[in-house]
Amino acid sequence: MTRHSASPHAERRQVRVFESDVGARVARLPLQAFPDFWVYAYLVLVEDYRVLIDCGSGFHHSNADLEAGLQIAGEMLGVPLSPSALTHILITHGHIDHFGGLSYLRERSSARIGVHELDLHTLTHTEERLNLVARRLHTFFAEAGVSPEHIPQFIATYKLGKLDYQPVTVDFTYEAAGMSLGPFKMLHTPGHCAGHVVIRLHDLLFSGDQVLSEITPHQSPEQVHPYTGLRHYLDALKTLKHWAGDVRLTLGGHNPPIENLPARIAAIQQAHQNAWTPYSRCWKSRIPWPRFRKRSSGAPMVTTSCWLWKRPARTWSISIRWDCWRSPTRTNSPPTASDRLPSATVACPRPNDHCDQPD
């Protein structure tokens, strides 16, 4: 049920109501977290619980959308609703578009706030956490070959908007609570975020960003965020596939609902396998160090083996170009400054690039 009939695209921007097989009622609240970037929060009415799952970014129109969504949901469900009526706020993971509204809600609600232990400090000691991650990012970008003058720009982009968030007190953490709250059951699914959880209620699953119907979530390198990265994410998908059981409907933090969760998980797994296969073949060739050939312009071009030894040329959807290095004379040893080729930066190569020594 939606507030008004609308086109499929417009329907995503409207409050919609779902019901579990046991009678729990759920209202999906669309929130504009940032300009033209939307997320979903979910209001759940079950037994004596009035639970909000995620709460938007707290920026732009997000708080106003949340207030309006609660009012509309109350009209649709026949129950007066406002932040003060909430009993609990459950956060699926510590990304600002999902928890940033807590500062606003804490002043207007006595609802108990819950999050996984691994994301606790993100909510309660935000500036300290940002500074720690910024230092790790600086090291990561430097090792990746990003020019020193560009690194501060990337760090500033990472911090954008987060410093406006005011830390809140968290009332309970999921592991300490036995990964449950009344009829709500949680599963830790790290990868996209260290403390990411999915939440099951009867035959409904609130998947946060773990499984989405149209996209796969970005992954951070684990050297920047422990318990993140593709390995953790794929392992969590396998666990979720068995844990979710006979879930009928999956409600994500973005995108339309998923009616066939196993099929969607399989599609995501296959997409990652397809993306990795060309580089897996190169890895098995066991070329220990990168070698280069020159383009017609005379600039060195990195080969596939360099792609594997370094890191992918895409980080957080930002195209990064690499500095080239000569093959060191020391087998299986890191290159030194003398191995660096001056002013040689390249983009991610094709898997079938041929390796030749430079002229």
ROROSE-46723 format. One record per residue: x, y, z of N, C-alpha, C in turn. Coordinates in steps of 0.05 Angstrom, whole numbers, padded with zeros to 5 digits, always signed. Example, Ala and Ser with C-alpha at 12.3 -4.5 7.8 and 13.67 -1.06 7.14 Angstrom:
2
+00264-00114+00156+00246-00090+00156+00264-00066+00156;+00257-00045+00142+00273-00021+00143+00258+00001+00157;
This chain:
359
+00017-00024+00000+00000+00000+00000+00018+00025+00000;+00012+00044-00018+00027+00069-00018+00007+00092-00014;+00019+00115-00008+00002+00138-00001-00014+00147-00026;-00001+00147-00050-00015+00154-00074-00006+00135-00096;-00023+00132-00116-00014+00117-00140+00006+00134-00155;+00026+00121-00167+00047+00137-00180+00062+00119-00199;+00080+00131-00215+00098+00116-00233+00117+00101-00215;+00131+00080-00227+00150+00064-00211+00172+00082-00198;+00181+00102-00214+00202+00119-00203+00192+00136-00180;+00168+00148-00183+00157+00165-00162+00149+00148-00138;+00142+00123-00142+00133+00106-00120+00156+00102-00100;+00180+00104-00109+00203+00100-00091+00205+00123-00072;+00193+00146-00078+00195+00169-00061+00170+00173-00043;+00154+00152-00041+00130+00153-00025+00130+00133-00002;+00116+00139+00019+00114+00121+00041+00098+00096+00032;+00108+00073+00039+00095+00048+00031+00093+00030+00055;+00071+00015+00057+00066-00002+00080+00068-00032+00072;+00081-00047+00089+00083-00076+00086+00073-00090+00112;+00068-00115+00110+00059-00130+00133+00072-00158+00133;+00081-00166+00157+00093-00193+00159+00072-00214+00161;+00080-00239+00160+00061-00261+00161+00048-00264+00188;+00060-00251+00209+00049-00253+00236+00034-00227+00243;+00033-00208+00225+00017-00184+00230+00033-00159+00237;+00059-00161+00238+00075-00136+00242+00071-00117+00219;+00068-00092+00225+00064-00072+00204+00089-00055+00201;+00097-00050+00176+00122-00036+00170+00116-00013+00150;+00125+00010+00156+00123+00033+00137+00151+00040+00127;+00155+00041+00101+00180+00049+00089+00179+00079+00086;+00199+00093+00097+00201+00122+00096+00224+00131+00078;+00218+00143+00056+00239+00153+00038+00251+00179+00048;+00277+00181+00050+00291+00204+00061+00312+00214+00041;+00312+00239+00035+00333+00250+00017+00357+00257+00035;+00376+00238+00036+00399+00241+00053+00417+00263+00044;+00422+00265+00018+00438+00286+00006+00424+00293-00020;+00431+00315-00033+00417+00323-00057+00415+00301-00078;+00391+00293-00084+00386+00272-00104+00397+00245-00096;+00401+00240-00070+00410+00214-00060+00391+00206-00038;+00377+00184-00043+00355+00176-00025+00362+00150-00010;+00352+00148+00015+00355+00124+00031+00327+00118+00042;+00325+00094+00054+00300+00086+00067+00305+00081+00096;+00287+00092+00113+00284+00083+00141+00258+00067+00143;+00256+00051+00163+00232+00034+00166+00221+00037+00194;+00196+00043+00195+00181+00044+00220+00166+00017+00223;+00170+00004+00246+00159-00022+00251+00141-00022+00276;+00116-00030+00273+00098-00033+00295+00092-00063+00299;+00101-00073+00322+00097-00101+00328+00096-00104+00358;+00076-00118+00368+00072-00121+00397+00072-00093+00410;+00089-00089+00430+00091-00062+00443+00114-00046+00432;+00126-00055+00411+00150-00042+00400+00141-00022+00378;+00153+00001+00379+00151+00021+00357+00180+00028+00349;+00190+00013+00330+00218+00013+00324+00224+00028+00298;+00245+00044+00298+00254+00057+00273+00281+00044+00266;+00282+00032+00242+00307+00020+00232+00320+00040+00213;+00343+00050+00222+00358+00071+00208+00343+00097+00208;+00357+00119+00203+00344+00145+00207+00355+00167+00189;+00367+00160+00167+00376+00180+00148+00402+00194+00157;+00409+00215+00142+00435+00228+00145+00435+00250+00166;+00411+00262+00171+00410+00286+00187+00416+00311+00172;+00422+00309+00147+00429+00333+00131+00408+00337+00109;+00411+00360+00095+00394+00367+00073+00365+00366+00082;+00348+00351+00068+00320+00348+00075+00314+00323+00092;+00335+00309+00101+00331+00283+00113+00313+00284+00138;+00319+00303+00157+00303+00304+00181+00274+00312+00176;+00271+00331+00157+00243+00339+00150+00228+00316+00137;+00242+00301+00120+00229+00278+00107+00222+00257+00128;+00239+00254+00148+00233+00235+00170+00208+00243+00185;+00206+00268+00193+00183+00277+00208+00158+00274+00191;+00159+00282+00165+00136+00279+00147+00129+00250+00143;+00149+00233+00140+00144+00205+00136+00130+00192+00160;+00138+00199+00184+00125+00189+00208+00096+00198+00209;+00091+00222+00202+00063+00232+00203+00046+00218+00182;+00057+00214+00158+00041+00200+00137+00037+00171+00145;+00058+00158+00156+00056+00130+00164+00034+00128+00186;+00034+00147+00204+00013+00146+00225-00015+00148+00214;-00018+00164+00194-00045+00166+00181-00052+00140+00167;-00033+00128+00154-00038+00104+00139-00043+00080+00158;-00030+00080+00181-00032+00058+00200-00053+00063+00221;-00064+00087+00222-00084+00094+00242-00073+00097+00270;-00047+00105+00272-00034+00108+00298-00019+00134+00298;-00024+00153+00316-00008+00177+00317+00022+00171+00321;+00039+00182+00303+00067+00175+00305+00084+00201+00303;+00105+00201+00319+00124+00223+00319+00150+00211+00331;+00172+00226+00331+00196+00215+00344+00191+00208+00373;+00175+00223+00388+00170+00217+00416+00156+00191+00420;+00143+00180+00400+00128+00155+00403+00145+00130+00399;+00170+00134+00390+00187+00111+00385+00197+00098+00411;+00199+00072+00411+00211+00057+00434+00240+00050+00429;+00248+00045+00404+00275+00037+00397+00283+00048+00370;+00309+00053+00367+00321+00060+00341+00344+00040+00336;+00341+00024+00315+00361+00004+00309+00377+00013+00284;+00403+00014+00286+00420+00022+00264+00432-00002+00251;+00429-00004+00225+00440-00028+00210+00470-00026+00207;+00481-00002+00204+00510+00001+00201+00518+00030+00204;+00544+00034+00209+00554+00061+00216+00563+00077+00192;+00545+00081+00173+00550+00100+00151+00531+00123+00154;+00540+00147+00149+00526+00171+00157+00498+00173+00145;+00493+00162+00121+00467+00164+00110+00447+00146+00124;+00456+00129+00142+00438+00111+00157+00436+00119+00187;+00456+00133+00198+00454+00139+00226+00455+00169+00232;+00460+00186+00212+00464+00214+00218+00441+00228+00231;+00417+00218+00228+00393+00230+00239+00391+00226+00269;+00409+00211+00281+00407+00206+00310+00410+00231+00327;+00427+00250+00318+00430+00275+00333+00403+00289+00336;+00388+00290+00314+00362+00303+00313+00342+00288+00330;+00342+00262+00328+00322+00245+00342+00327+00245+00372;+00353+00245+00380+00359+00243+00409+00347+00266+00425;+00345+00289+00412+00333+00312+00426+00303+00311+00427;+00291+00293+00412+00262+00292+00409+00250+00266+00418;+00267+00247+00426+00257+00220+00432+00273+00207+00454;+00260+00192+00470+00274+00176+00491+00278+00147+00482;+00275+00142+00456+00278+00115+00445+00306+00105+00451;+00308+00079+00457+00334+00066+00462+00347+00061+00435;+00372+00069+00433+00388+00066+00409+00406+00042+00410;+00406+00026+00389+00422+00002+00388+00439+00001+00362;+00463-00010+00365+00482-00013+00342+00501-00036+00348;+00514-00047+00328+00533-00068+00333+00558-00056+00346;+00572-00072+00362+00596-00063+00376+00617-00051+00358;+00621-00062+00334+00642-00053+00316+00637-00026+00304;+00612-00016+00306+00605+00010+00296+00599+00030+00319;+00603+00021+00344+00595+00037+00367+00609+00064+00367;+00636+00064+00364+00651+00089+00366+00645+00108+00343;+00636+00097+00321+00628+00115+00299+00605+00133+00307;+00587+00123+00324+00564+00138+00333+00571+00155+00358;+00589+00145+00375+00593+00158+00401+00618+00175+00402;+00638+00169+00386+00664+00184+00386+00671+00191+00357;+00654+00206+00344+00656+00209+00315+00682+00223+00306;+00689+00245+00319+00713+00260+00310+00738+00243+00314;+00740+00229+00336+00763+00211+00341+00764+00190+00319;+00742+00178+00312+00741+00157+00292+00748+00168+00265;+00739+00192+00258+00745+00204+00232+00775+00210+00230;+00787+00220+00251+00816+00226+00250+00832+00200+00247;+00824+00179+00260+00838+00154+00257+00836+00143+00229;+00812+00143+00218+00809+00133+00191+00823+00151+00171;+00823+00177+00175+00837+00195+00157+00867+00189+00156;+00879+00182+00178+00907+00175+00178+00912+00150+00162;+00894+00130+00165+00897+00105+00150+00893+00110+00120;+00874+00128+00114+00869+00134+00086+00893+00148+00074;+00905+00165+00088+00929+00179+00078+00951+00159+00071;+00955+00140+00088+00975+00119+00083+00967+00102+00059;+00942+00095+00057+00932+00079+00035+00935+00093+00009;+00927+00119+00007+00930+00133-00018+00959+00137-00025;+00976+00142-00005+01005+00146-00011+01017+00121-00023;+01010+00098-00011+01020+00072-00021+01009+00066-00048;+00985+00075-00054+00972+00070-00080+00984+00088-00102;+01000+00108-00095+01013+00124-00115+00998+00150-00120;+00979+00158-00103+00965+00183-00107+00985+00206-00101;+00985+00226-00118+01004+00248-00114+00998+00262-00088;+01019+00271-00073+01014+00283-00046+00995+00307-00047;+00995+00322-00069+00978+00346-00069+00949+00339-00071;+00942+00314-00080+00914+00306-00084+00903+00292-00059;+00920+00281-00042+00911+00266-00019+00893+00282-00001;+00900+00307+00006+00882+00323+00023+00854+00326+00012;+00852+00327-00015+00825+00330-00027+00809+00305-00022;+00821+00281-00025+00807+00257-00020+00798+00254+00010;+00816+00263+00028+00810+00262+00056+00787+00281+00063;+00787+00305+00051+00765+00324+00056+00739+00313+00045;+00740+00299+00022+00715+00287+00012+00704+00266+00031;+00722+00250+00042+00714+00229+00061+00700+00242+00086;+00711+00264+00095+00700+00277+00119+00675+00294+00114;+00669+00299+00088+00648+00317+00081+00621+00310+00095;+00611+00329+00110+00585+00325+00123+00587+00310+00150;+00607+00293+00153+00608+00277+00178+00614+00293+00202;+00630+00315+00199+00637+00331+00222+00614+00347+00234;+00592+00349+00219+00568+00363+00229+00551+00345+00247;+00557+00320+00247+00542+00301+00263+00550+00304+00293;+00531+00306+00311+00537+00308+00339+00534+00280+00352;+00555+00269+00364+00554+00242+00376+00531+00239+00396;+00521+00215+00398+00499+00209+00416+00507+00186+00434;+00492+00182+00455+00496+00160+00473+00481+00136+00462;+00494+00113+00460+00482+00088+00451+00473+00072+00475;+00449+00062+00475+00438+00049+00499+00444+00019+00501;+00448+00006+00478+00455-00022+00479+00468-00030+00452;+00484-00052+00454+00497-00062+00430+00487-00090+00425;+00487-00098+00400+00473-00123+00392+00485-00148+00403;+00512-00151+00402+00524-00176+00412+00518-00179+00442;+00520-00156+00457+00515-00157+00486+00486-00164+00491;+00468-00158+00473+00439-00163+00476+00432-00191+00465;+00451-00206+00457+00445-00233+00446+00435-00233+00418;+00441-00211+00403+00434-00209+00375+00403-00211+00371;+00389-00200+00390+00359-00200+00388+00348-00178+00405;+00323-00170+00397+00307-00151+00412+00279-00160+00408;+00267-00173+00428+00240-00183+00425+00238-00201+00400;+00220-00195+00382+00218-00211+00357+00239-00205+00336;+00256-00185+00340+00276-00177+00320+00301-00194+00325;+00312-00206+00304+00336-00222+00305+00357-00209+00286;+00382-00207+00296+00403-00195+00281+00425-00215+00273;+00437-00209+00250+00460-00225+00240+00482-00205+00232;+00506-00210+00243+00529-00193+00236+00538-00199+00208;+00539-00180+00190+00547-00184+00162+00568-00163+00155;+00593-00166+00164+00614-00146+00158+00621-00147+00128;+00635-00126+00120+00644-00125+00092+00640-00096+00082;+00615-00089+00077+00609-00061+00069+00615-00042+00092;+00611-00051+00116+00616-00036+00140+00623-00056+00162;+00641-00048+00180+00651-00067+00200+00628-00078+00217;+00610-00061+00226+00589-00070+00244+00562-00073+00231;+00562-00079+00205+00537-00082+00191+00521-00106+00201;+00495-00102+00204+00478-00124+00211+00453-00124+00193;+00442-00147+00189+00415-00149+00177+00396-00157+00200;+00371-00149+00197+00352-00153+00219+00328-00168+00207;+00321-00191+00220+00298-00206+00212+00275-00203+00231;+00251-00200+00219+00226-00199+00235+00206-00216+00220;+00200-00239+00232+00181-00258+00220+00191-00266+00192;+00176-00260+00171+00185-00267+00144+00195-00243+00128;+00202-00222+00143+00214-00198+00131+00243-00195+00139;+00259-00185+00121+00288-00180+00126+00294-00151+00120;+00306-00137+00139+00316-00110+00135+00346-00113+00129;+00354-00108+00104+00381-00116+00096+00401-00093+00097;+00393-00068+00105+00411-00046+00104+00423-00043+00076;+00450-00044+00074+00463-00043+00048+00476-00069+00041;+00471-00090+00057+00484-00116+00051+00474-00128+00025;+00448-00128+00020+00437-00138-00005+00417-00118-00015;+00422-00108-00039+00405-00088-00052+00396-00099-00079;+00373-00090-00088+00361-00102-00112+00374-00093-00138;+00387-00070-00138+00397-00059-00163+00427-00054-00164;+00440-00053-00141+00469-00047-00140+00482-00066-00119;+00508-00067-00119+00523-00080-00098+00538-00058-00082;+00540-00061-00056+00552-00039-00041+00582-00038-00045;+00593-00014-00043+00622-00010-00046+00636-00023-00022;+00661-00030-00026+00677-00043-00005+00701-00025+00001;+00708-00022+00026+00732-00008+00034+00755-00028+00039;+00780-00020+00034+00802-00038+00040+00805-00042+00070;+00811-00067+00078+00811-00073+00106+00833-00059+00121;+00854-00050+00108+00875-00035+00121+00865-00008+00130;+00843+00002+00119+00831+00027+00127+00810+00022+00148;+00792+00003+00143+00771-00005+00161+00772-00035+00167;+00781-00043+00191+00780-00071+00198+00752-00083+00195;+00751-00108+00187+00726-00122+00182+00710-00111+00158;+00724-00098+00140+00711-00090+00115+00725-00104+00092;+00715-00101+00068+00728-00112+00045+00712-00135+00033;+00721-00143+00009+00706-00162-00007+00705-00190+00006;+00727-00198+00018+00728-00225+00030+00707-00227+00052;+00706-00207+00070+00686-00207+00091+00658-00206+00079;+00654-00190+00059+00628-00186+00047+00617-00212+00035;+00634-00226+00020+00625-00251+00007+00621-00273+00027;+00637-00274+00048+00633-00294+00069+00606-00288+00083;+00600-00262+00088+00575-00255+00101+00551-00262+00083;+00554-00260+00057+00532-00267+00039+00526-00297+00041;+00546-00313+00043+00542-00342+00046+00527-00348+00072;+00536-00336+00093+00522-00340+00119+00493-00331+00118;+00489-00307+00106+00462-00296+00105+00443-00314+00089;+00453-00326+00067+00437-00343+00050+00424-00366+00066;+00439-00377+00085+00429-00399+00101+00413-00388+00125;+00422-00367+00137+00409-00356+00161+00382-00345+00155;+00378-00333+00131+00353-00320+00125+00330-00339+00121;+00336-00364+00114+00315-00384+00112+00294-00377+00092;+00269-00377+00100+00246-00373+00082+00236-00344+00082;+00255-00325+00084+00247-00297+00083+00230-00292+00057;+00208-00278+00060+00191-00273+00038+00198-00247+00023;+00206-00227+00039+00211-00200+00028+00235-00188+00042;+00253-00177+00025+00277-00163+00036+00275-00134+00030;+00277-00118+00051+00274-00089+00050+00301-00076+00055;+00313-00064+00034+00339-00053+00036+00340-00023+00042;+00364-00013+00047+00368+00015+00053+00366+00033+00029;+00366+00021+00005+00363+00034-00020+00349+00015-00039;+00338+00024-00061+00327+00007-00082+00301-00007-00074;+00286-00017-00093+00261-00031-00087+00265-00057-00071;+00243-00068-00060+00245-00093-00044+00254-00116-00062;+00265-00136-00049+00274-00161-00062+00254-00183-00054;+00243-00197-00074+00224-00218-00068+00237-00246-00069;+00260-00248-00081+00275-00274-00082+00303-00269-00073;+00307-00271-00046+00333-00265-00035+00355-00284-00044;+00351-00310-00045+00372-00328-00054+00381-00322-00082;+00363-00316-00100+00370-00310-00127+00386-00284-00129;+00379-00264-00113+00394-00239-00113+00422-00243-00102;+00425-00259-00081+00451-00265-00070+00468-00279-00091;+00457-00298-00104+00471-00313-00125+00480-00295-00147;+00464-00276-00155+00471-00257-00176+00494-00239-00168;+00494-00230-00143+00516-00214-00133+00542-00230-00132;+00540-00254-00122+00564-00271-00121+00575-00276-00149;+00558-00281-00168+00567-00285-00196+00579-00260-00208;+00568-00237-00202+00579-00212-00212+00607-00208-00203;+00612-00214-00177+00639-00211-00167+00658-00231-00179;+00648-00256-00183+00665-00276-00195+00672-00268-00224;+00653-00258-00239+00659-00250-00266+00679-00227-00267;+00678-00209-00248+00696-00186-00247+00725-00195-00241;+00727-00216-00224+00753-00225-00215+00767-00244-00233;+00752-00259-00249+00763-00281-00265+00787-00273-00282;+00786-00251-00298+00809-00245-00315+00835-00241-00298;+00832-00228-00275+00856-00223-00259+00865-00248-00244;+00846-00266-00238+00854-00291-00226+00872-00307-00245;+00865-00307-00271+00882-00321-00290+00911-00310-00290;+00913-00283-00289+00939-00271-00289+00954-00278-00263;+00940-00278-00241+00952-00284-00215+00965-00312-00216;+00951-00331-00229+00961-00358-00230+00986-00361-00248;+00991-00340-00264+01015-00341-00281+01041-00337-00264;+01037-00328-00239+01059-00325-00219+01081-00306-00228;+01074-00285-00242+01094-00265-00249+01100-00249-00224;+01125-00250-00214+01130-00239-00187+01130-00208-00186;+01138-00195-00208+01139-00166-00207+01130-00154-00234;+01121-00130-00234+01111-00118-00259+01134-00111-00278;+01127-00113-00304+01145-00104-00325+01130-00086-00343;+01144-00069-00358+01130-00049-00373+01138-00048-00402;+01122-00037-00418+01129-00030-00446+01122-00001-00450;+01132+00012-00471+01126+00040-00476+01103+00042-00496;+01086+00062-00492+01066+00069-00511+01080+00084-00534;+01065+00089-00555+01076+00104-00577+01085+00131-00569;+01073+00142-00547+01081+00168-00537+01107+00167-00521;+01116+00143-00515+01140+00140-00500+01135+00137-00470;+01110+00140-00461+01105+00138-00433+01102+00108-00425;+01114+00099-00403+01112+00071-00395+01083+00063-00390;+01076+00038-00397+01049+00029-00392+01050+00005-00374;+01034+00005-00353+01034-00017-00334+01021-00041-00346;+01029-00065-00338+01017-00089-00347+00999-00101-00326;+00985-00123-00334+00966-00136-00316+00979-00144-00289;+01004-00154-00291+01017-00163-00266+01021-00140-00247;+01025-00116-00257+01027-00092-00240+01000-00087-00226;+00978-00090-00241+00952-00086-00229+00948-00105-00205;+00958-00129-00207+00955-00148-00186+00973-00142-00162;+00998-00134-00168+01016-00129-00147+01008-00104-00131;+00998-00084-00146+00989-00059-00133+00961-00063-00122;+00943-00046-00130+00915-00048-00122+00898-00040-00146;+00873-00047-00146+00856-00039-00168+00857-00008-00173;+00854+00000-00198+00856+00028-00204+00830+00043-00198;+00812+00031-00184+00788+00045-00175+00784+00042-00145;+00783+00064-00131+00779+00063-00103+00756+00082-00097;+00734+00070-00086+00710+00086-00079+00700+00101-00104;+00700+00088-00126+00691+00100-00151+00707+00124-00160;+00731+00128-00149+00749+00149-00158+00771+00136-00174;+00774+00144-00199+00795+00133-00216+00822+00143-00207;+00840+00125-00200+00866+00131-00191+00887+00121-00210;+00906+00137-00217+00927+00128-00236+00952+00122-00220;+00967+00102-00229+00989+00091-00214+01016+00102-00223;+01035+00104-00204+01063+00109-00212+01075+00082-00220;+01091+00082-00241+01103+00058-00250+01130+00053-00237;+01137+00027-00235+01163+00020-00222+01177+00000-00241;+01203+00002-00242+01218-00019-00256+01218-00044-00240;+01223-00067-00253+01226-00092-00239+01251-00091-00222;+01249-00094-00196+01273-00093-00179+01292-00116-00185;+01317-00112-00180+01337-00133-00184+01334-00154-00163;+01323-00147-00140+01319-00166-00118+01293-00180-00122;+01293-00206-00127+01269-00222-00132+01251-00222-00108;+01225-00217-00113+01205-00217-00092+01211-00197-00069;+01224-00175-00075+01229-00154-00055+01214-00129-00063;+01206-00113-00044+01192-00088-00051+01210-00069-00066;+01200-00054-00085+01216-00035-00100+01225-00012-00082;+01248-00001-00089+01258+00022-00074+01254+00047-00091;+01261+00070-00079+01258+00095-00094+01273+00096-00120;+01295+00081-00121+01311+00081-00146+01298+00065-00168;+01278+00049-00162+01263+00034-00182+01241+00050-00194;+01235+00073-00184+01212+00089-00194+01218+00102-00221;+01199+00100-00239+01202+00113-00265+01191+00141-00263;+01206+00162-00267+01197+00189-00263+01172+00196-00280;+01153+00209-00267+01129+00220-00281+01115+00199-00298;+01114+00175-00288+01100+00154-00303+01076+00145-00288;+01052+00153-00297+01028+00144-00284+01010+00132-00306;+00995+00112-00298+00979+00097-00318+00952+00090-00306;+00934+00082-00323+00907+00073-00313+00907+00043-00313;+00885+00032-00302+00883+00003-00300+00885-00010-00328;+00902-00031-00331+00906-00043-00357+00885-00063-00364;+00886-00072-00389+00869-00094-00398+00881-00120-00390;+00866-00141-00386+00877-00166-00377+00896-00179-00397;+00894-00173-00423+00911-00186-00443+00935-00169-00451;+00941-00148-00435+00965-00133-00442+00990-00151-00441;+01008-00147-00459+01033-00162-00460+01055-00149-00444;+01071-00165-00432+01093-00154-00415+01119-00154-00430;+01131-00131-00433+01157-00128-00445+01174-00110-00427;+01200-00114-00429+01218-00095-00415+01218-00068-00428;+01221-00047-00413+01221-00020-00425+01245-00016-00443;+01242+00002-00462+01264+00008-00480+01286+00022-00464;
